[in-house]
Amino acid sequence: MSALLFTKSTLTRSKDEVYVAAVALRATKGPAQLLMSTAYSLSVWDLQHFMVIIKPSSPLLSQAIVFDFQPEDPENIYTALAALSGRAVPGVVLTRKLRKLPRSRCWFVGYAEGNAVDKAYDFNNTWEVDLRIGLHDCRDYTNGLVEQLTGEKLVLEHLRRRNGGQS
């Protein structure tokens, strides 16, 4: 009989953790790359690339998973010029694993209900991949995926205010 006694905490599943991270925008080598690196080091909020990181609660999945949306060829000068001029460019949703969370420019934003990784893949399957800076880019992707996972709307605006416009 004692083998059948479980505490409530034994039966409840932990929730997957959801983070938002920022990295420097990628650019072609030379002046453009120097400008982007400088802007990132100065924490210019609008010149950062945002992504969502899920840290699964399952002990079987020890690695965090990154989900992000970017141009298919972010370092191509023609792609950059087209994107900066407001034209749509081909985009791609990327997924990769991380051994550990970034030490800087990474913010915990909440817990996901249910299996966050499955929800993220479902979200990716419906995401329109034409990228337009300021209209449909990594910020929109990050806000949309975080809302899908945690219910929090406009997470980047909350983070921006919390960090005083800086990262």
Buried (B, 14 or more C-beta within 10 A) or exposed (E): EEEEEEEEEEEEEEBBBBBBBBBBBBBBEEEBBEEBBEBBEEBBBEBBBBBBBBBBBEEEBEEBBBBBBBBEBBEBEEBBEBBEEEEBBEBEBEEEEBEEBBEEBBBEBBBBEEBBBEBBBEBBEEBEBEBBBEEBBBBBBBBBBBBBBBEEEEBBEBBBEEEEEEB
